[in-house]
Amino acid sequence: MSPKRPARSPVRLHVVTGKGGTGKSTVAAALALALASGGQRVLLCEVEGRQGIAQLFDVAPLPYAEREIAVAPDGGDVFALAIDPEEALLEYLDMYYRLGRAGKALDRFGVIDFATTIAPGLRDVLLTGKVYEAVRRRATKGGQEPAYDAVVLDAPPTGRITRFLNVNAAMAGLARGGPISNQANSIMSLLRSPRTAVHLVTVLEEMPVQETQDGIAELSAADLPAGSVIVNLVRKAGMPDDALNLAGNGELPAAGLRDGLAAIGIEPTDTIVGGLQRTARDHALRVRLETEQRALVDGLGLPVVELPRLKEDVDLGGLYELAEELKEHGIPA
């Protein structure tokens, strides 16, 4: 007997953004695995042309086609799509204007590349349009069941996420009717609805937390739904609170360190003891900083999910480990 599928969340599109260096793409991949767990079908999309999904899942570079790349914990399938704006434009021209061969001819003459290069707004329209199509597609023609239970978008960084998602609002205003305007309005209807959640990935450092705070304010001003704040790369304190306080103040007793070193057979020289005191102080000061930043994150008014720093560099096993953390502590909704 196949496993019972979990109840479907009202959120169908999970947009994952974050400042560079926070592990945004890793979190998006782990989220896709967690959402697929239990028999769901999830599509993981990327739009920045970096082939990050292929690297994370250790598969060949992705074509402009949906391809299964992983089986989720407890069953379920993760598919991936690297969205190429030029291919998306050709697809759009064929879908709405029936330009099949003519569109290919434009591509040969370099018109498609020229259009998507000089008009970055058009590029974002095409990328969001392809994501929209994946969310609304049905498993069978005329059926009610969606092709995917959820779509996860590894989106641009926090600094430009609102402009990226809101580009169709500007396009609808410019078009003033016709298929382009109708498509743009439909996309914005999805992006501003409860079916979409924009998750912001951060680490417990001042600049990423500040950018997260600014990103939430910009999303709110644009009527785009912020979902959760995902704090990545969280480290354990590693020392009791009283020891952290002493170390941070430069007061960690040398005698205790000497006794500890001697107990494990290491000669407690002044150099070793002094080095341990400095290392402990640096660690304690970092813990203080992270505690301050955690308080700011908790005050942002959104659900917070924490993911640990892995002991090794992120590989496929690490993605599954993070997916299990998300399942255990709450998948963002």
Backbone hydrogen bonds in HBPLUS format (Angstrom, degrees):
<---DONOR---> <-ACCEPTOR-->    atom                        ^
c    i                          cat <-CA-CA->   ^        H-A-AA   ^      H-
h    n   atom  resd res      DA  || num        DHA   H-A  angle D-A-AA Bond
n    s   type  num  typ     dist DA aas  dist angle  dist       angle   num
A0012-ARG N   A0195-ARG O   2.69 MM 183  5.10 148.1  1.79 125.8 133.9     1
A0151-VAL N   A0012-ARG O   2.77 MM 139  6.11 154.8  1.83 163.1 171.7     2
A0013-LEU N   A0195-ARG O   2.90 MM 182  6.23 166.6  1.91 164.7 167.4     3
A0197-ALA N   A0013-LEU O   2.99 MM 184  6.43 152.1  2.07 166.9 172.8     4
A0014-HIS N   A0151-VAL O   2.82 MM 137  6.19 166.3  1.84 164.1 168.6     5
A0153-LEU N   A0014-HIS O   2.80 MM 139  6.15 164.2  1.83 155.8 159.8     6
A0015-VAL N   A0197-ALA O   2.87 MM 182  6.12 165.2  1.89 157.9 162.1     7
A0199-HIS N   A0015-VAL O   2.67 MM 184  5.96 157.6  1.72 171.1 179.2     8
A0016-VAL N   A0153-LEU O   2.87 MM 137  5.97 174.1  1.88 168.5 167.2     9
A0155-ALA N   A0016-VAL O   2.98 MM 139  5.64 151.1  2.07 149.3 157.9    10
A0017-THR N   A0199-HIS O   2.94 MM 182  6.25 167.9  1.96 170.9 174.6    11
A0201-VAL N   A0017-THR O   2.75 MM 184  6.05 165.7  1.77 150.4 155.3    12
A0022-THR N   A0019-LYS O   3.18 MM   3  5.91 148.8  2.28 146.7 146.4    13
A0027-VAL N   A0023-GLY O   2.95 MM   4  6.18 161.8  1.98 158.9 163.8    14
A0028-ALA N   A0024-LYS O   2.94 MM   4  6.22 157.9  1.99 151.5 157.9    15
A0029-ALA N   A0025-SER O   3.01 MM   4  6.23 158.3  2.06 148.1 153.1    16
A0030-ALA N   A0026-THR O   2.96 MM   4  6.23 162.3  1.99 151.4 156.3    17
A0031-LEU N   A0027-VAL O   2.82 MM   4  5.95 154.6  1.88 149.8 157.3    18
A0032-ALA N   A0028-ALA O   3.00 MM   4  6.25 152.8  2.07 144.8 151.5    19
A0033-LEU N   A0029-ALA O   3.15 MM   4  6.49 157.5  2.20 147.6 152.9    20
A0034-ALA N   A0030-ALA O   2.94 MM   4  6.21 158.8  1.99 149.0 155.1    21
A0035-LEU N   A0031-LEU O   2.87 MM   4  6.04 161.9  1.90 154.2 158.6    22
A0036-ALA N   A0032-ALA O   3.04 MM   4  6.16 145.5  2.17 142.2 151.2    23
A0037-SER N   A0034-ALA O   3.27 MM   3  5.28 143.4  2.41  96.9 107.0    24
A0040-GLN N   A0036-ALA O   2.99 MM   4  4.38 145.4  2.11 133.2 135.2    25
A0038-GLY N   A0075-GLY O   3.03 MM  37  5.13 122.7  2.37 131.6 134.2    26
A0039-GLY N   A0075-GLY O   3.22 MM  36  4.83 157.5  2.27  96.4  91.6    27
A0077-ASP N   A0040-GLN O   2.90 MM  37  6.41 147.9  2.01 154.9 165.4    28
A0149-ASP N   A0041-ARG O   2.74 MM 108  5.39 139.7  1.90 143.2 156.3    29
A0042-VAL N   A0077-ASP O   2.98 MM  35  6.34 165.0  2.00 165.3 170.3    30
A0079-PHE N   A0042-VAL O   2.78 MM  37  6.12 169.5  1.80 165.6 169.4    31
A0043-LEU N   A0150-ALA O   3.08 MM 107  6.57 157.0  2.14 149.4 155.1    32
A0152-VAL N   A0043-LEU O   2.77 MM 109  6.14 163.7  1.79 160.9 166.5    33
A0044-LEU N   A0079-PHE O   2.75 MM  35  6.04 163.6  1.78 147.4 151.8    34
A0081-LEU N   A0044-LEU O   2.94 MM  37  6.33 143.3  2.08 155.2 155.9    35
A0045-CYS N   A0152-VAL O   2.77 MM 107  6.15 167.7  1.79 168.6 173.0    36
A0154-ASP N   A0045-CYS O   2.81 MM 109  5.99 177.1  1.82 163.9 163.6    37
A0046-GLU N   A0081-LEU O   3.07 MM  35  6.55 149.2  2.17 156.8 160.5    38
A0083-ILE N   A0046-GLU O   2.99 MM  37  6.17 157.4  2.04 171.6 170.3    39
A0055-GLN N   A0051-GLN O   3.29 MM   4  6.58 156.4  2.35 143.9 150.0    40
A0056-LEU N   A0052-GLY O   2.97 MM   4  6.17 163.2  2.00 151.4 155.8    41
A0057-PHE N   A0053-ILE O   2.97 MM   4  6.14 162.7  2.00 157.6 161.5    42
A0058-ASP N   A0054-ALA O   2.88 MM   4  5.64 106.0  2.44 133.4 148.9    43
A0059-VAL N   A0054-ALA O   2.96 MM   5  4.96 160.9  2.00 139.7 145.7    44
A0058-ASP N   A0055-GLN O   3.30 MM   3  4.97 154.3  2.37  94.5 101.9    45
A0067-ARG N   A0080-ALA O   3.05 MM  13  5.40 158.9  2.09 146.2 152.4    46
A0080-ALA N   A0067-ARG O   2.78 MM  13  5.40 149.2  1.88 139.0 147.5    47
A0069-ILE N   A0078-VAL O   2.88 MM   9  5.98 169.2  1.89 159.3 161.8    48
A0070-ALA N   A0078-VAL O   3.39 MM   8  5.20 151.4  2.47 144.3 143.0    49
A0078-VAL N   A0070-ALA O   2.93 MM   8  5.20 170.5  1.94 153.8 152.2    50
A0072-ALA N   A0076-GLY O   2.88 MM   4  5.05 157.1  1.93 126.1 133.2    51
A0075-GLY N   A0072-ALA O   3.12 MM   3  5.29 131.4  2.37 140.4 132.8    52
A0088-ALA N   A0084-ASP O   2.88 MM   4  6.08 155.6  1.94 154.3 162.5    53
A0089-LEU N   A0085-PRO O   2.90 MM   4  6.07 146.5  2.01 140.8 148.7    54
A0090-LEU N   A0086-GLU O   3.09 MM   4  6.42 160.1  2.13 149.7 154.3    55
A0091-GLU N   A0087-GLU O   2.95 MM   4  6.17 158.2  2.00 148.1 154.4    56
A0092-TYR N   A0088-ALA O   2.83 MM   4  6.04 152.3  1.91 143.5 151.6    57
A0093-LEU N   A0089-LEU O   2.86 MM   4  6.11 163.4  1.88 154.8 158.3    58
A0094-ASP N   A0090-LEU O   3.04 MM   4  6.22 153.4  2.11 145.2 152.2    59
A0095-MET N   A0091-GLU O   2.86 MM   4  6.02 154.7  1.93 146.9 154.5    60
A0096-TYR N   A0092-TYR O   2.97 MM   4  6.06 171.5  1.98 158.9 159.8    61
A0097-TYR N   A0093-LEU O   2.93 MM   4  5.20 140.8  2.09 125.6 136.8    62
A0099-LEU N   A0093-LEU O   3.33 MM   6  5.62 158.2  2.38 111.7 117.1    63
A0098-ARG N   A0094-ASP O   3.12 MM   4  4.22 131.3  2.37 108.0 111.4    64
A0103-GLY N   A0099-LEU O   2.47 MM   4  5.21 160.1  1.51 167.3 163.3    65
A0104-LYS N   A0100-GLY O   3.24 MM   4  6.60 152.0  2.32 143.5 150.7    66
A0105-ALA N   A0101-ARG O   2.94 MM   4  6.26 149.3  2.04 148.0 156.7    67
A0106-LEU N   A0102-ALA O   2.99 MM   4  6.33 152.0  2.07 145.8 152.9    68
A0107-ASP N   A0103-GLY O   3.04 MM   4  6.35 148.3  2.14 143.4 152.2    69
A0108-ARG N   A0104-LYS O   3.00 MM   4  6.36 150.4  2.09 145.8 153.1    70
A0109-PHE N   A0105-ALA O   3.14 MM   4  6.45 148.0  2.25 147.2 155.2    71
A0111-VAL N   A0106-LEU O   2.98 MM   5  5.28 144.2  2.11 163.1 155.3    72
A0110-GLY N   A0107-ASP O   3.03 MM   3  5.09 157.7  2.08 103.7 110.4    73
A0114-PHE N   A0110-GLY O   3.03 MM   4  6.14 157.7  2.08 145.0 151.8    74
A0115-ALA N   A0111-VAL O   2.86 MM   4  6.06 159.4  1.90 150.2 155.3    75
A0116-THR N   A0112-ILE O   3.04 MM   4  6.28 166.0  2.06 156.5 159.3    76
A0117-THR N   A0113-ASP O   3.04 MM   4  6.03 134.1  2.26 140.5 152.0    77
A0118-ILE N   A0114-PHE O   3.07 MM   4  6.18 169.9  2.08 155.1 156.6    78
A0119-ALA N   A0115-ALA O   3.23 MM   4  6.00 134.6  2.45 136.2 146.3    79
A0122-LEU N   A0119-ALA O   2.91 MM   3  5.32 123.2  2.24 109.3 123.0    80
A0123-ARG N   A0119-ALA O   3.19 MM   4  6.63 151.5  2.28 147.0 155.5    81
A0124-ASP N   A0120-PRO O   3.06 MM   4  6.40 156.9  2.12 149.4 153.4    82
A0125-VAL N   A0121-GLY O   2.99 MM   4  6.27 150.1  2.08 145.8 154.7    83
A0126-LEU N   A0122-LEU O   3.01 MM   4  6.28 159.0  2.05 153.4 157.6    84
A0127-LEU N   A0123-ARG O   3.02 MM   4  6.31 157.5  2.07 149.4 155.8    85
A0128-THR N   A0124-ASP O   2.96 MM   4  6.06 173.8  1.96 152.2 154.0    86
A0129-GLY N   A0125-VAL O   2.88 MM   4  5.88 145.2  2.01 139.4 150.3    87
A0130-LYS N   A0126-LEU O   3.06 MM   4  6.26 147.2  2.17 143.5 150.0    88
A0131-VAL N   A0127-LEU O   3.26 MM   4  6.58 157.1  2.31 146.2 152.0    89
A0132-TYR N   A0128-THR O   2.91 MM   4  6.11 161.2  1.94 149.3 154.7    90
A0133-GLU N   A0129-GLY O   3.01 MM   4  6.23 154.8  2.07 142.8 149.1    91
A0134-ALA N   A0130-LYS O   3.10 MM   4  6.37 152.0  2.18 144.0 150.8    92
A0135-VAL N   A0131-VAL O   3.04 MM   4  6.37 151.9  2.13 151.9 159.4    93
A0136-ARG N   A0132-TYR O   3.09 MM   4  6.34 158.7  2.14 153.6 158.6    94
A0137-ARG N   A0133-GLU O   3.02 MM   4  5.88 127.3  2.30 142.0 153.6    95
A0147-ALA N   A0137-ARG O   3.00 MM  10  5.73 166.2  2.02 131.4 130.8    96
A0139-ALA N   A0145-GLU O   2.77 MM   6  5.75 172.7  1.77 156.4 157.5    97
A0143-GLY N   A0140-THR O   2.93 MM   3  5.13 164.3  1.96 126.3 128.6    98
A0160-ARG N   A0157-PRO O   3.07 MM   3  5.91 157.0  2.13 122.6 128.2    99
A0161-ILE N   A0158-THR O   3.34 MM   3  5.04 161.6  2.38  99.0 104.3   100
A0164-PHE N   A0160-ARG O   2.97 MM   4  6.12 156.3  2.03 148.7 156.0   101
A0165-LEU N   A0161-ILE O   2.94 MM   4  6.13 168.3  1.95 154.7 156.6   102
A0166-ASN N   A0162-THR O   2.86 MM   4  5.80 147.2  1.97 146.3 155.9   103
A0169-ALA N   A0166-ASN O   3.07 MM   3  5.53 142.3  2.22 110.6 120.8   104
A0171-MET N   A0167-VAL O   3.07 MM   4  6.38 155.5  2.14 144.4 152.0   105
A0172-ALA N   A0168-ASN O   2.85 MM   4  5.95 155.3  1.91 143.2 148.7   106
A0173-GLY N   A0169-ALA O   3.22 MM   4  6.44 152.5  2.29 140.6 147.3   107
A0174-LEU N   A0170-ALA O   3.04 MM   4  6.33 146.2  2.16 145.8 155.0   108
A0175-ALA N   A0171-MET O   2.90 MM   4  6.06 161.8  1.93 154.7 159.3   109
A0176-ARG N   A0172-ALA O   3.26 MM   4  6.23 166.4  2.27 146.2 149.0   110
A0182-ASN N   A0178-GLY O   2.99 MM   4  6.22 164.6  2.02 156.5 161.5   111
A0183-GLN N   A0179-PRO O   2.88 MM   4  5.94 160.5  1.91 146.4 151.6   112
A0184-ALA N   A0180-ILE O   2.95 MM   4  6.12 162.5  1.98 149.0 154.0   113
A0185-ASN N   A0181-SER O   2.93 MM   4  6.14 161.5  1.96 152.3 157.0   114
A0186-SER N   A0182-ASN O   3.02 MM   4  6.19 152.3  2.09 143.7 151.3   115
A0187-ILE N   A0183-GLN O   2.97 MM   4  6.24 156.0  2.03 151.0 157.2   116
A0188-MET N   A0184-ALA O   3.03 MM   4  6.29 164.1  2.06 150.8 154.8   117
A0189-SER N   A0185-ASN O   2.92 MM   4  6.08 144.9  2.05 140.9 150.8   118
A0190-LEU N   A0186-SER O   3.15 MM   4  6.49 150.6  2.24 144.2 150.5   119
A0191-LEU N   A0187-ILE O   2.96 MM   4  6.26 168.8  1.97 156.0 158.7   120
A0192-ARG N   A0188-MET O   2.99 MM   4  5.96 142.3  2.13 143.9 151.4   121
A0193-SER N   A0190-LEU O   3.11 MM   3  5.23 164.6  2.13 111.6 115.0   122
A0196-THR N   A0193-SER O   3.14 MM   3  5.88 167.3  2.16 122.6 124.6   123
A0198-VAL N   A0225-PRO O   2.89 MM  27  6.10 151.4  1.97 152.1 160.6   124
A0227-GLY N   A0198-VAL O   2.73 MM  29  5.00 173.2  1.74 125.9 125.6   125
A0200-LEU N   A0228-SER O   2.94 MM  28  6.42 155.2  2.00 160.2 166.0   126
A0230-ILE N   A0200-LEU O   2.86 MM  30  6.04 159.4  1.91 140.9 147.9   127
A0202-THR N   A0230-ILE O   2.96 MM  28  6.26 158.9  2.00 152.8 154.8   128
A0232-ASN N   A0202-THR O   2.81 MM  30  6.05 166.0  1.83 174.8 173.3   129
A0205-GLU N   A0203-VAL O   2.77 MM   2  5.62 139.3  1.93 105.6  93.4   130
A0209-VAL N   A0205-GLU O   3.12 MM   4  6.15 161.5  2.16 156.2 162.0   131
A0210-GLN N   A0206-GLU O   2.93 MM   4  6.08 158.3  1.98 152.1 158.6   132
A0211-GLU N   A0207-MET O   2.91 MM   4  6.11 159.5  1.95 153.1 158.8   133
A0212-THR N   A0208-PRO O   2.89 MM   4  6.08 147.5  2.00 141.9 151.0   134
A0213-GLN N   A0209-VAL O   2.94 MM   4  6.21 157.5  1.99 148.2 153.8   135
A0214-ASP N   A0210-GLN O   2.93 MM   4  6.23 160.7  1.96 150.8 155.7   136
A0215-GLY N   A0211-GLU O   2.82 MM   4  5.95 154.4  1.88 143.7 151.4   137
A0216-ILE N   A0212-THR O   2.97 MM   4  6.21 156.5  2.02 152.1 157.0   138
A0217-ALA N   A0213-GLN O   3.22 MM   4  6.49 159.0  2.26 146.1 151.2   139
A0218-GLU N   A0214-ASP O   2.97 MM   4  6.26 156.4  2.03 150.8 157.4   140
A0219-LEU N   A0215-GLY O   2.90 MM   4  6.10 159.8  1.94 151.2 156.7   141
A0220-SER N   A0216-ILE O   2.97 MM   4  6.14 161.4  2.01 148.3 153.4   142
A0221-ALA N   A0217-ALA O   3.01 MM   4  6.23 156.9  2.07 145.6 151.7   143
A0222-ALA N   A0218-GLU O   3.13 MM   4  6.32 138.4  2.31 140.6 150.9   144
A0222-ALA N   A0219-LEU O   3.13 MM   3  5.16 129.4  2.40  95.9 109.3   145
A0224-LEU N   A0219-LEU O   2.86 MM   5  4.95 170.5  1.87 151.6 148.4   146
A0223-ASP N   A0220-SER O   3.05 MM   3  5.01 163.7  2.08 106.9 110.5   147
A0229-VAL N   A0303-PRO O   2.89 MM  74  6.27 166.3  1.91 166.6 170.3   148
A0305-VAL N   A0229-VAL O   2.94 MM  76  6.35 159.1  1.98 157.3 162.7   149
A0231-VAL N   A0305-VAL O   2.71 MM  74  6.05 151.1  1.79 159.7 167.8   150
A0307-LEU N   A0231-VAL O   2.78 MM  76  6.12 157.4  1.83 168.2 167.5   151
A0234-VAL N   A0307-LEU O   2.97 MM  73  5.99 174.4  1.97 151.1 150.5   152
A0309-ARG N   A0234-VAL O   2.91 MM  75  5.21 148.5  2.01 136.3 129.5   153
A0244-LEU N   A0240-PRO O   2.91 MM   4  6.20 153.9  1.97 154.2 162.7   154
A0245-ASN N   A0241-ASP O   2.95 MM   4  6.21 157.8  2.00 151.7 156.6   155
A0246-LEU N   A0242-ASP O   3.10 MM   4  6.37 160.9  2.14 145.9 150.7   156
A0247-ALA N   A0243-ALA O   2.86 MM   4  6.01 164.3  1.88 150.2 155.2   157
A0248-GLY N   A0244-LEU O   2.83 MM   4  5.93 162.6  1.86 150.5 155.4   158
A0249-ASN N   A0245-ASN O   3.17 MM   4  6.27 141.3  2.32 139.8 148.8   159
A0251-GLU N   A0246-LEU O   2.69 MM   5  4.78 161.7  1.72 157.8 151.2   160
A0250-GLY N   A0247-ALA O   3.00 MM   3  5.00 159.8  2.04 105.7 111.0   161
A0258-ARG N   A0254-ALA O   2.91 MM   4  6.17 158.6  1.96 154.7 160.9   162
A0259-ASP N   A0255-ALA O   2.98 MM   4  6.23 160.9  2.02 150.9 155.7   163
A0260-GLY N   A0256-GLY O   3.00 MM   4  6.20 157.3  2.06 143.9 150.3   164
A0261-LEU N   A0257-LEU O   2.90 MM   4  6.12 161.1  1.94 153.4 157.9   165
A0262-ALA N   A0258-ARG O   2.93 MM   4  6.11 165.3  1.96 151.3 155.7   166
A0263-ALA N   A0259-ASP O   2.98 MM   4  6.13 147.5  2.08 143.0 151.8   167
A0264-ILE N   A0261-LEU O   3.14 MM   3  5.45 140.5  2.30 102.8 113.3   168
A0266-ILE N   A0261-LEU O   2.89 MM   5  5.08 165.2  1.92 147.5 142.6   169
A0265-GLY N   A0262-ALA O   3.09 MM   3  5.02 163.7  2.11 105.2 108.2   170
A0269-THR N   A0267-GLU O   2.87 MM   2  5.82 131.5  2.11 112.2  97.1   171
A0273-VAL N   A0269-THR O   2.99 MM   4  6.20 172.8  1.99 157.9 160.2   172
A0274-GLY N   A0270-ASP O   2.84 MM   4  5.83 163.0  1.86 146.0 151.6   173
A0275-GLY N   A0271-THR O   2.94 MM   4  6.07 155.0  2.01 143.6 150.8   174
A0276-LEU N   A0272-ILE O   2.96 MM   4  6.22 155.3  2.02 150.4 156.8   175
A0277-GLN N   A0273-VAL O   2.97 MM   4  6.27 154.9  2.04 150.3 157.2   176
A0278-ARG N   A0274-GLY O   3.02 MM   4  6.31 158.0  2.07 149.2 154.5   177
A0279-THR N   A0275-GLY O   2.93 MM   4  6.13 161.1  1.97 148.5 154.1   178
A0280-ALA N   A0276-LEU O   2.86 MM   4  5.96 161.2  1.90 148.2 153.7   179
A0281-ARG N   A0277-GLN O   2.93 MM   4  6.09 151.7  2.01 142.1 150.1   180
A0282-ASP N   A0278-ARG O   2.95 MM   4  6.21 163.8  1.97 151.4 155.1   181
A0283-HIS N   A0279-THR O   2.96 MM   4  6.19 160.3  2.00 148.9 154.6   182
A0284-ALA N   A0280-ALA O   2.86 MM   4  6.06 159.9  1.90 148.2 153.9   183
A0285-LEU N   A0281-ARG O   2.94 MM   4  6.15 159.4  1.98 153.6 158.6   184
A0286-ARG N   A0282-ASP O   3.04 MM   4  6.25 150.5  2.13 143.7 151.7   185
A0287-VAL N   A0283-HIS O   2.93 MM   4  6.24 156.4  1.99 150.5 157.2   186
A0288-ARG N   A0284-ALA O   2.98 MM   4  6.27 154.2  2.05 146.0 152.7   187
A0289-LEU N   A0285-LEU O   3.02 MM   4  6.30 160.2  2.06 145.4 150.2   188
A0290-GLU N   A0286-ARG O   2.85 MM   4  6.13 164.1  1.88 154.9 159.2   189
A0291-THR N   A0287-VAL O   2.86 MM   4  6.05 149.1  1.96 146.4 155.2   190
A0292-GLU N   A0288-ARG O   2.99 MM   4  6.30 154.5  2.06 150.3 156.6   191
A0293-GLN N   A0289-LEU O   2.96 MM   4  6.27 160.6  2.00 152.4 157.7   192
A0294-ARG N   A0290-GLU O   2.80 MM   4  5.94 149.2  1.90 144.4 153.3   193
A0295-ALA N   A0291-THR O   3.13 MM   4  6.34 150.8  2.22 142.0 148.6   194
A0296-LEU N   A0292-GLU O   3.24 MM   4  6.62 148.4  2.34 141.1 149.3   195
A0297-VAL N   A0293-GLN O   2.95 MM   4  6.27 156.3  2.01 149.2 155.7   196
A0298-ASP N   A0294-ARG O   2.87 MM   4  6.11 160.8  1.91 151.3 156.4   197
A0299-GLY N   A0295-ALA O   3.16 MM   4  6.32 127.9  2.44 132.8 145.3   198
A0299-GLY N   A0296-LEU O   3.10 MM   3  5.10 134.9  2.31  94.4 107.2   199
A0300-LEU N   A0297-VAL O   3.09 MM   3  5.37 167.5  2.11 115.5 117.1   200
A0318-GLY N   A0315-ASP O   3.01 MM   3  5.06 116.4  2.43  96.5 112.4   201
A0319-LEU N   A0315-ASP O   3.00 MM   4  6.39 146.8  2.12 151.4 160.9   202
A0320-TYR N   A0316-LEU O   3.16 MM   4  6.54 156.3  2.22 149.7 154.8   203
A0321-GLU N   A0317-GLY O   3.00 MM   4  6.28 149.1  2.10 143.3 152.5   204
A0322-LEU N   A0318-GLY O   2.93 MM   4  6.20 156.7  1.98 149.0 154.4   205
A0323-ALA N   A0319-LEU O   2.86 MM   4  6.09 150.3  1.94 144.9 154.1   206
A0324-GLU N   A0320-TYR O   2.98 MM   4  6.21 152.7  2.05 144.9 151.1   207
A0325-GLU N   A0321-GLU O   3.08 MM   4  6.41 148.8  2.18 140.8 149.5   208
A0326-LEU N   A0322-LEU O   2.95 MM   4  6.29 154.1  2.02 148.4 154.9   209
A0327-LYS N   A0323-ALA O   2.95 MM   4  6.26 154.8  2.01 147.3 154.4   210
A0328-GLU N   A0324-GLU O   2.89 MM   4  6.06 153.5  1.96 147.5 154.7   211
A0329-HIS N   A0325-GLU O   2.91 MM   4  5.99 161.1  1.95 152.2 156.8   212
A0330-GLY N   A0326-LEU O   2.84 MM   4  5.38 124.6  2.15 138.2 146.4   213
